[in-house]
Amino acid sequence: MDAVPMLFIESICALLSKDSIRRLKGCRSAVWQKGAEHMLAVMKGIHITVRVPSRSEPPLYRYNIWESKSVTPFRELRSLNDLRKIRYARVSIGISSRNLAAEESANVDGIKLLFTSASARNVESLCMYGVYRFPSLFLNFFPCSVNTIKIWKCTFGADSTFAQWLRRTLRLHSLQELTAEWITVEGRKEDVEEDLLHQLLMYGKGLNITLAGNYNFTNLNAKSLQNVLDLWMNLEKPFPRAITYGLPHNCDQIFNFLLSNYFKNEEILRHKSGSGMVTWNRIYAEITFTP
């Protein structure tokens, strides 16, 4: 294989998730198979953990950067300078108020540099737990791609750009999971329901959506699922990928509304095109759209 095809393959694979590159190994083209194997060999898994101070002024953040070793279960501690030098990385980010074993310290400007460096990468997952006001991330964090967003029990200030960031992300990237539970947005209410509709029309791997217990932010309810079902029924073709909605624990009212108005007490609702259907599962509290 000459240099030009490999450079082209590398540039394409750099935009793909790790799972997508693995699937390329099974394609018919020997050139792409070899290119995918090469990318999987040189690709590095990077885990960034950030501890957010508990309402301290001025804030002093702490963080770790770890590199996973593909052939061993061990991880190696890296510096911010190391992260910048890694050519192909798949990044996972965890943000919480928990203490870290070994850590670097950074002020607001330093943490902005960290996320600016991560923005030039493909982000496999962003997880936030128990964080009180963390606006710095969303001012500087626009990664090449992002697959999973999980946010639990977090509070975003009235001046936070979290909602604007999430809207932009929902319209640009085909997610595989979006979870936002028990989060609070101070100030005015923010709604991303319309932006979520863009996700339903994107191609890619299946998407799981859970939005519950939020204050001043979008929650799944009978009305929002009604809008989704109406869109699905009026399309010429069903959604191009599987979509699963995880419903709140107290979801009997939602199920009763959907069963009486859409499913007509049946277990399956079929699309008018003849392909694609919607199923429900009361035990697991799920509504699933399949193409």
C-alpha positions in Angstrom: 0.0 0.0 0.0 1.5 3.3 -1.0 1.6 6.4 1.3 -1.4 8.3 -0.2 -4.1 5.6 0.5 -2.8 5.1 4.0 -2.9 8.8 4.7 -6.4 9.0 3.4 -7.5 6.0 5.4 -5.9 7.5 8.6 -7.7 10.8 8.0 -11.0 9.0 7.7 -10.5 6.7 10.6 -9.5 9.6 12.8 -13.1 10.8 12.5 -14.6 7.5 13.5 -15.3 5.9 16.8 -13.3 2.9 18.0 -16.3 0.6 17.4 -16.7 1.9 13.8 -13.0 1.2 13.1 -13.4 -2.3 14.5 -16.3 -2.9 12.0 -14.0 -1.7 9.2 -11.9 -4.8 9.8 -14.8 -6.9 8.6 -15.3 -5.1 5.3 -14.4 -6.6 1.9 -11.6 -4.3 1.0 -8.2 -5.6 2.0 -6.9 -2.0 1.9 -9.5 -0.8 4.5 -9.0 -3.9 6.6 -5.3 -3.3 6.8 -5.8 0.4 7.5 -8.3 -0.4 10.3 -5.9 -2.8 11.9 -3.1 -0.2 11.7 -5.3 2.5 13.3 -6.4 0.1 16.1 -2.7 -0.6 16.8 -1.7 3.0 17.0 -4.8 4.4 18.7 -4.5 5.2 22.4 -7.3 5.2 25.0 -7.1 8.2 27.3 -9.0 8.7 30.5 -9.3 12.2 32.0 -10.7 12.5 35.5 -11.4 15.9 37.0 -12.3 16.8 40.6 -14.4 20.0 40.9 -13.9 22.0 44.1 -16.9 22.2 46.4 -18.0 25.8 46.1 -14.5 27.2 46.9 -13.3 30.6 45.8 -11.1 30.9 43.8 -11.7 27.4 42.4 -8.8 25.0 42.3 -9.4 22.0 40.1 -7.5 18.7 40.2 -7.2 16.2 37.4 -5.5 13.0 36.2 -4.7 11.9 32.6 -4.4 8.1 32.2 -3.4 6.1 29.2 -4.9 2.6 29.0 -2.6 -0.2 27.8 -4.4 -2.4 25.3 -2.5 -5.6 26.2 -2.6 -5.2 30.0 -5.2 -4.0 32.5 -2.8 -1.3 33.8 -2.9 2.4 33.2 0.0 4.9 32.9 -0.2 8.4 34.2 0.3 11.1 31.6 0.8 14.8 31.5 -1.1 17.5 29.6 1.9 17.9 27.3 1.8 14.1 26.6 -1.9 14.4 25.7 -1.1 17.1 23.1 1.6 14.9 21.5 -0.7 11.8 21.1 -1.8 11.8 17.5 -4.7 9.3 17.6 -6.6 9.2 20.9 -10.0 8.1 22.1 -10.9 10.1 25.2 -13.2 9.4 28.1 -13.8 12.2 30.6 -15.2 11.8 34.1 -16.0 14.9 36.2 -17.1 14.7 39.9 -16.4 16.2 43.3 -14.6 13.0 44.5 -11.0 12.9 45.5 -8.4 11.5 43.2 -5.5 9.3 44.1 -2.8 11.2 42.2 -3.6 14.5 40.8 -2.4 17.7 39.1 -3.7 21.1 40.2 -5.1 23.8 37.9 -6.9 27.1 38.2 -9.7 28.1 35.8 -7.3 29.0 33.0 -5.5 25.7 33.5 -8.7 23.6 33.3 -9.6 25.5 30.1 -6.3 24.4 28.6 -7.1 20.8 29.5 -10.5 20.8 27.8 -9.2 22.8 24.8 -6.7 19.9 24.3 -9.4 17.4 24.6 -11.6 19.3 22.1 -9.2 18.3 19.3 -10.0 14.6 20.0 -12.8 12.1 19.6 -14.6 11.8 22.9 -16.0 8.3 23.6 -17.8 9.4 26.8 -18.4 12.5 29.0 -19.7 11.6 32.5 -20.5 14.2 35.2 -21.7 13.3 38.8 -22.5 15.5 41.7 -20.9 18.7 40.3 -22.0 22.1 41.5 -21.5 24.8 38.8 -18.8 24.0 36.3 -19.1 26.5 33.4 -15.5 26.3 32.2 -15.9 23.0 30.3 -18.7 24.2 28.1 -16.9 27.4 27.0 -14.1 25.5 25.4 -15.3 21.9 24.7 -16.3 21.1 21.2 -14.7 17.7 20.4 -14.4 16.2 16.9 -17.1 13.7 18.0 -18.8 12.5 21.1 -20.7 9.2 21.7 -22.0 9.1 25.2 -23.1 11.9 27.6 -24.1 11.0 31.2 -25.0 13.7 33.7 -26.3 13.0 37.2 -27.1 15.2 40.2 -25.4 18.3 38.8 -26.2 22.0 39.1 -25.5 24.5 36.4 -25.5 28.2 37.1 -27.7 30.8 35.4 -24.6 32.0 33.5 -23.6 28.5 32.4 -23.4 27.7 28.7 -24.4 24.1 29.3 -27.7 24.2 27.5 -26.3 25.9 24.5 -23.4 23.5 24.3 -25.8 20.5 24.6 -28.1 21.9 21.8 -25.1 22.3 19.5 -23.8 18.8 20.3 -27.2 17.2 19.7 -27.4 18.8 16.3 -23.8 17.9 15.2 -23.0 14.4 16.6 -24.8 11.1 16.4 -24.9 10.0 20.0 -25.2 6.5 21.4 -26.4 7.5 24.9 -27.8 10.6 26.5 -28.6 10.5 30.2 -29.5 13.5 32.2 -31.1 12.8 35.6 -31.7 15.0 38.7 -29.9 18.0 37.2 -30.7 21.6 38.1 -30.4 24.6 35.7 -30.5 27.9 37.6 -32.3 30.9 36.1 -34.6 30.3 33.2 -35.9 26.9 32.1 -33.9 25.3 29.3 -35.5 22.8 26.9 -33.6 20.6 24.3 -36.7 18.6 23.1 -36.5 20.1 19.6 -32.8 19.4 19.4 -33.4 15.8 20.4 -35.6 15.4 17.3 -32.5 15.9 15.2 -30.9 12.9 16.8 -33.8 10.7 15.7 -33.1 11.4 12.0 -29.3 10.7 12.2 -27.7 7.5 11.1 -25.3 5.5 13.3 -25.5 3.1 16.2 -28.6 2.9 18.4 -29.3 5.7 20.8 -30.5 5.3 24.5 -32.2 8.4 26.0 -33.0 8.9 29.6 -34.2 12.3 30.9 -35.9 12.3 34.4 -36.1 14.2 37.7 -34.6 17.4 36.2 -35.4 20.9 37.4 -35.7 23.7 34.8 -34.6 21.2 32.2 -36.1 18.7 29.8 -37.9 15.6 31.2 -39.4 12.8 29.2 -43.2 12.8 29.6 -46.3 11.8 27.7 -46.3 15.0 25.6 -42.7 14.7 24.5 -43.2 11.0 23.5 -46.4 12.0 21.7 -44.4 14.4 19.6 -41.8 11.7 18.8 -44.5 9.2 17.9 -46.3 11.7 15.7 -43.1 12.5 13.9 -42.3 8.8 13.4 -45.8 8.0 12.0 -45.7 10.9 9.6 -42.3 10.1 8.1 -42.2 8.1 4.8 -39.6 5.8 6.4 -39.0 5.0 10.1 -36.1 6.4 12.1 -32.8 5.1 10.5 -31.5 3.6 13.7 -32.8 2.1 16.9 -33.9 4.6 19.5 -34.7 3.5 23.1 -36.4 5.9 25.6 -35.9 5.0 29.3 -38.9 6.3 31.2 -39.1 7.6 34.8 -39.9 5.1 37.5 -43.4 6.4 38.0 -44.4 6.0 34.4 -47.8 4.3 34.6 -49.6 7.5 33.4 -47.2 7.7 30.4 -47.8 4.1 29.5 -51.6 4.3 29.9 -51.7 7.3 27.6 -49.5 5.8 24.9 -51.3 2.4 25.0 -54.8 3.9 24.7 -53.9 6.5 22.1 -51.3 4.9 19.9 -50.8 1.2 20.6 -54.5 0.5 21.0 -53.5 -2.0 23.8 -51.3 -3.9 21.4 -47.6 -4.7 22.0 -46.3 -3.5 18.7 -47.0 -0.4 16.6 -45.9 -0.8 12.9 -44.8 1.9 10.6 -46.9 2.7 7.5 -44.0 1.9 5.2 -44.1 -1.8 6.2 -40.7 -1.7 7.9 -39.9 -0.4 11.3 -41.9 -0.7 14.5 -42.3 0.6 18.1 -42.4 -1.7 21.1 -42.9 -1.1 24.8 -41.8 -2.9 27.9 -43.5 -1.9 31.2 -41.1 -4.0 33.3 -38.0 -2.2 32.0 -39.9 1.1 31.5 -38.8 1.4 27.9 -40.2 2.5 24.5 -38.1 1.3 21.6 -38.1 2.4 17.9 -36.5 -0.1 15.5 -35.8 0.6 11.8 
